[in-house]
Amino acid sequence: MSMTFAQAIAPVSTEDFFAHSFEKRHLVIRRGQADYYSGLLCSADIDWAVSTLGLSVPEVNVVQADREITAADFAYESGFVDPVAVNQLFADGATVILSNLQERLPKLALFCRELEKVFSARVQTNIYFTPAHSQGFKAHYDGHDVLVLQVEGTKEWRIYDTPVHLPLEEQAFNPHDVPIGALTDSFVLEPGDMVYVPRGLTHDAVSTDQTSLHITTGLMMRSWADLMVEVVRKMALHDPAFREGLPPGFANAAFDGGQAEATFAALKAKLQNATLSPVLDEFREEFLSTRLPRAHGQLAQMSKLDGLTTESLLAARNSLIWRMSDVPGKNGEPDQVALSCQGAVLTLPAHARTPLEFAVSTPRFRAGDLPGDLDDEGKLVLLRRLVREGLIVFTEPDR
């Protein structure tokens, strides 16, 4: 069973998090439970990944705040990392960073998918493995919100004044033109603790007298600015006024901007007629279509299909993100139902809607108890299809 977002931030509730912390202020949670996040990652996973997976730059990076380390110091010309060099640099005080390890480690992949269900946003991980008394990066801010889960060892964090509130991509941190504000908070994360840091909040971290391992989960949120840009683009597809060229000579010193101001005002007025649903639906479909299957153990599931009966126990696969919609027929009435999930669309007859929705949303059920109008053979046909699609799995009875 994967860790949920609610479990990751407990004892803080999700309601409290979104009301008082999300995009507003950092949140530190101390638990005194050293093994709280141990099911997600351990230092042995880092050793395994670096030494056996054949990773390349930028999947692996090695950094140290007080000296420059380049890819040539730990990778071959091909881009593949040299595991021995990586470990030598680590022994000399450098931090090893593994980016997007959720694409390699199923337990991290499921955790990211659980967060994606909550935020409707892509979630990625950066893993930081830092030797004692060392610092990977100087003070900076990130362009995305992060949840930092301390897995092993301890790390001291420092929070500074926020120079840019919720920065856009083009407002990325630049040490040459962004002043580091006054120190506003400092704390030590111990194993099982976490901190949420909203984008734009300047911070740095240094390991204490222990080797530190933490997971940084990045929340790649879409913004209202993204949506408004898409609204204008969609309006331009249907209204040529948005597609007209800017006034000839607008860059000249003698240009009179009066008419341009009038045109701009007219276009802004047209935005009053814009509707949210089409663009939000487009963003939703784009998000669902890019959530690739997390079907760990699928081969074993397929091997059990011959034994499927009405007494079989099944369950919706963990961390599914799905959307169901009716498909109208020639007479305008729904004659099919479409399930968007895991990068694909499954289309079935309309009468399958009730049992389909039940199957992909129920943690445990007996095959014969599937609701709706299907007979027993119809239920097994549907369930067999859903197992093959990686949407439901066989499960064992409670002991």
Buried (B, 14 or more C-beta within 10 A) or exposed (E): EBBBBEEBBBEBEBEEBEEEBBEBBBBBBBBEEBEBBEEBBBEEBBEEBBBEBEBBBEBBBBBBBEEEBEBEBBBEEEEBBBBEBBBBBBEEBBBBBBBBBBBBBBBBBBBBBBBBBBBEBBBBBBBBBBBBEBBBBEBBBBBBBBBBBBBBBBBBBBBBEBBBEBBEEEBEBEEEEBEBEEEBBEBBBBBBBBBBBBBBBBBBBBBBEBBBBBBBBBBEBBEEEEBEEBBBEBBBEEEEEBEEEEEEEEEEEEEEEEEEEEBEEEBEEEEEEEEEEEBBEEBBBEBBBEBEBBBBEBEEBEEEBEEBEBEBBBBBBBBBBBBBBEBEEEEEEBBBBBBBBBEBBBEBBBBBBBBBBBBBEBEEBEBEEBEBEBEEEBBBBBBBBBBEBBBBBBBEEEE
